[in-house]
Amino acid sequence: MKMGIFARINVDQLIAFLFQRYTEEGGFATAPSLPATIEDTFYVTDILSILEQLDKGLDLRSRIDAERLAGFIRRKYDEEKSRLPLRLIYYIYRIGKNIADGPVFSTEKFACTKLTYENYFYLQELERVTAEAKENLPPLNLARCTCKDVFFSLLLVPQPDALPPVETIATWLRACQNGDGGFGFFPGTTSFLENSYYCLLALSLIEASPADPARAEQFVVSCQTGAGGFARSIVGAPFPESSWHAVNIAQRLEQTLGVCRT
């Protein structure tokens, strides 16, 4: 753990910050005084999973009561039902993977986890619709998009002619980096941690590096607050979401961008 950017992050304080948000109902909250949410529970469990991968000596997820967590997820699902956006359904799946390396929250309501031929058929049909939609994606226009749009367009891998040349994308992403090391929504805008996340991971997807990796690292480190969590900018309040962005950036800087210092 104590190498590269993680040597400059107070991991112990970050862990304490996260567990201060662990609630009696089984999930994690934005702040200790607030109720747990699916989003924050995903952010925290994913951070804990990443930290354990980086330091095999850490045993963090065992501090979470998987049964209570499963009960919390089911209650939230019952409350929201069809109002849950796809992003949160995906988060529920990931929470299960983070805690028990499997879909521990499968119930009759989570039909896609039931391994029947009928459900596989419906999944296949939905995949076909999704594939057709991807084929008809409009071309990515760098003059009218944000770094988030660029990141997700690269993840989708649409038709080659729907994307500008890789070097053009890399140049645009590098131009999003500001003097403080962080990245804006698009070139010339204010630095925020989530923008650094989208830009740095997008650059790694096309096997490119930022214009100034050292300053990119410094911006992330500077966003950690005295409370242990990360804010979305150098001046701000810490939250699980921005802490998740920071840890994911740090992991990518360690593994992909070659700024690890031993």
C-alpha positions in Angstrom: 0.0 0.0 0.0 2.7 2.5 1.0 4.0 3.3 -2.4 3.4 5.9 -5.1 0.4 8.1 -4.5 -0.9 5.9 -1.7 2.1 6.8 0.4 0.8 10.3 0.3 -2.8 9.5 1.2 -3.8 9.0 4.9 -5.5 5.6 4.4 -6.2 5.1 8.1 -8.1 8.3 8.3 -10.0 7.5 5.1 -11.1 4.2 6.5 -12.2 5.8 9.7 -14.1 8.4 7.7 -16.0 5.7 5.8 -16.9 3.6 8.8 -18.3 6.7 10.6 -21.0 6.5 7.9 -21.9 2.9 8.7 -25.5 2.9 9.9 -27.6 0.6 12.1 -29.8 -0.3 9.1 -26.8 -2.0 7.4 -25.8 0.5 4.7 -23.6 3.6 4.5 -24.7 7.2 4.5 -23.4 10.5 3.0 -22.9 11.8 6.5 -23.2 10.2 9.9 -26.4 12.0 10.7 -28.2 10.9 7.5 -29.9 7.7 6.5 -28.0 5.1 4.4 -28.3 5.2 0.6 -27.6 2.7 -2.2 -25.1 5.1 -3.8 -23.1 5.7 -0.7 -23.1 2.0 0.2 -21.7 1.2 -3.2 -19.0 3.9 -3.0 -17.8 2.7 0.5 -17.9 -1.0 -0.2 -16.0 -0.4 -3.5 -13.4 1.7 -1.8 -12.9 -1.0 0.9 -12.6 -3.7 -1.8 -9.9 -1.6 -3.7 -7.9 -1.0 -0.5 -7.9 -4.7 0.3 -6.7 -5.5 -3.2 -3.8 -3.0 -2.8 -2.9 -4.2 0.8 -3.5 -7.9 1.5 -3.0 -7.2 5.2 -6.2 -5.1 5.4 -9.4 -6.9 6.5 -12.1 -4.3 6.1 -15.1 -5.9 4.5 -15.4 -8.4 7.4 -16.4 -5.4 9.5 -19.7 -5.2 7.6 -22.6 -7.4 8.6 -23.6 -8.9 5.2 -27.0 -10.0 6.4 -28.0 -6.6 7.6 -26.6 -5.1 4.4 -28.7 -7.5 2.3 -31.7 -6.5 4.4 -31.1 -2.9 3.8 -30.7 -3.4 0.0 -34.0 -5.4 -0.2 -35.8 -2.7 1.8 -34.6 0.0 -0.5 -35.5 -2.0 -3.5 -39.0 -2.6 -2.1 -39.4 1.2 -1.5 -38.3 2.3 -4.9 -39.3 -0.7 -7.1 -39.6 0.4 -10.8 -38.3 3.9 -9.9 -34.7 2.7 -9.5 -32.5 3.9 -12.3 -30.3 1.4 -14.1 -27.2 3.0 -12.4 -28.6 2.0 -8.9 -29.5 -1.5 -10.0 -25.9 -1.9 -11.2 -24.7 -0.5 -7.9 -26.7 -3.2 -6.1 -25.1 -5.9 -8.1 -21.6 -4.4 -7.4 -22.3 -4.1 -3.7 -22.9 -7.9 -3.6 -19.7 -8.5 -5.5 -17.8 -6.2 -3.2 -19.0 -7.9 0.0 -19.3 -11.6 -0.9 -17.8 -12.0 -4.4 -21.3 -13.0 -5.6 -24.9 -11.8 -6.1 -25.8 -12.2 -2.4 -28.9 -10.0 -2.8 -30.7 -12.2 -5.3 -34.4 -12.5 -4.4 -37.6 -13.1 -6.4 -37.6 -9.4 -7.3 -34.1 -9.6 -8.9 -35.3 -11.8 -11.7 -32.0 -11.4 -13.7 -30.2 -13.4 -11.0 -32.4 -16.4 -11.4 -30.8 -18.8 -13.7 -33.7 -20.0 -15.8 -34.0 -20.3 -19.6 -36.9 -17.8 -19.5 -34.9 -15.1 -17.8 -31.9 -15.7 -20.1 -34.3 -15.2 -23.0 -35.4 -11.8 -21.7 -31.8 -10.8 -21.0 -30.9 -11.8 -24.6 -33.7 -9.6 -26.0 -32.7 -6.6 -23.9 -29.1 -7.1 -25.0 -30.2 -7.1 -28.6 -32.1 -3.8 -28.1 -29.0 -2.3 -26.5 -26.7 -3.5 -29.3 -29.0 -1.8 -31.9 -29.0 1.4 -29.9 -25.2 1.4 -29.7 -25.0 1.0 -33.5 -27.1 4.2 -33.9 -25.2 6.4 -31.5 -24.6 9.9 -32.8 -21.0 10.8 -33.5 -19.1 12.2 -30.4 -18.7 16.0 -30.9 -15.9 17.3 -28.7 -17.1 20.8 -29.2 -20.3 20.0 -27.4 -19.6 17.4 -24.8 -18.0 16.9 -21.4 -15.3 14.6 -20.2 -18.0 12.3 -18.8 -19.5 11.9 -22.3 -16.0 11.1 -23.6 -15.4 8.5 -20.9 -18.7 6.6 -21.4 -18.4 6.8 -25.2 -15.0 5.0 -25.0 -16.5 2.4 -22.6 -19.3 1.7 -25.0 -16.9 1.2 -28.0 -19.4 2.4 -30.6 -18.8 2.2 -34.3 -15.3 3.5 -35.2 -16.6 6.4 -37.3 -18.7 7.6 -34.2 -15.5 8.7 -32.5 -12.8 11.3 -33.4 -9.3 10.0 -34.0 -7.6 8.7 -30.8 -5.0 11.4 -30.8 -7.6 14.1 -31.1 -9.4 12.7 -28.1 -6.1 12.5 -26.1 -5.3 16.1 -27.0 -8.8 17.3 -25.9 -8.6 15.4 -22.6 -5.1 16.8 -21.9 -6.4 20.3 -22.5 -9.0 19.7 -19.7 -6.1 19.7 -17.2 -5.6 22.9 -15.3 -2.6 24.5 -13.6 -3.7 23.0 -10.3 -3.4 19.5 -11.8 -7.1 18.8 -11.8 -9.4 18.5 -14.8 -12.4 20.5 -15.8 -15.7 19.4 -17.4 -14.1 20.5 -20.7 -11.1 22.7 -21.6 -11.0 25.9 -19.7 -13.4 25.0 -16.8 -12.9 24.5 -13.1 -11.1 21.4 -11.7 -13.2 18.9 -9.8 -12.3 15.4 -8.7 -15.0 13.7 -10.7 -13.7 15.4 -13.8 -10.2 14.1 -13.0 -11.7 10.6 -12.7 -13.4 10.8 -16.1 -10.4 12.3 -17.9 -7.7 10.1 -16.4 -9.6 6.9 -16.9 -10.5 7.9 -20.4 -6.9 8.6 -21.2 -6.0 5.1 -19.8 -8.6 3.6 -22.1 -6.8 4.9 -25.1 -3.4 4.2 -23.6 -2.4 7.8 -23.3 -1.1 9.8 -20.4 -2.1 13.3 -19.0 0.0 16.3 -19.9 1.3 16.5 -16.3 0.9 13.2 -14.3 2.7 14.6 -11.2 0.3 17.5 -10.9 -2.6 15.2 -11.5 -1.5 13.1 -8.5 -0.9 16.3 -6.4 -4.5 17.5 -7.1 -5.9 14.2 -5.8 -3.8 14.2 -2.7 -4.7 17.9 -2.0 -8.4 17.0 -2.0 -8.1 14.8 1.1 -9.5 16.7 4.1 -8.6 16.6 7.8 -11.7 14.4 8.3 -10.0 11.7 6.2 -12.4 11.7 3.3 -11.9 13.5 0.0 -13.7 16.6 -1.3 -14.5 17.2 -5.0 -12.1 20.1 -5.0 -9.2 21.4 -3.0 -11.7 23.5 -1.0 -14.8 21.6 -0.1 -16.5 19.1 2.2 -15.6 15.4 2.0 -18.1 12.7 0.8 -18.0 9.0 0.0 -18.6 9.7 -3.7 -15.6 12.1 -4.1 -13.6 9.7 -2.0 -14.5 6.9 -4.4 -13.3 9.0 -7.3 -10.1 9.7 -5.5 -9.3 6.1 -4.7 -10.1 5.0 -8.2 -7.9 7.7 -9.7 -5.1 6.7 -7.3 -5.4 3.0 -8.2 -5.2 3.9 -11.9 -2.2 6.2 -11.4 -0.4 3.4 -9.6 -1.3 0.6 -12.2 -1.5 2.4 -15.5 -0.1 5.8 -15.8 3.4 5.0 -14.5 3.7 7.6 -11.7 4.4 5.1 -9.0 7.5 6.1 -7.0 9.3 3.4 -4.9 
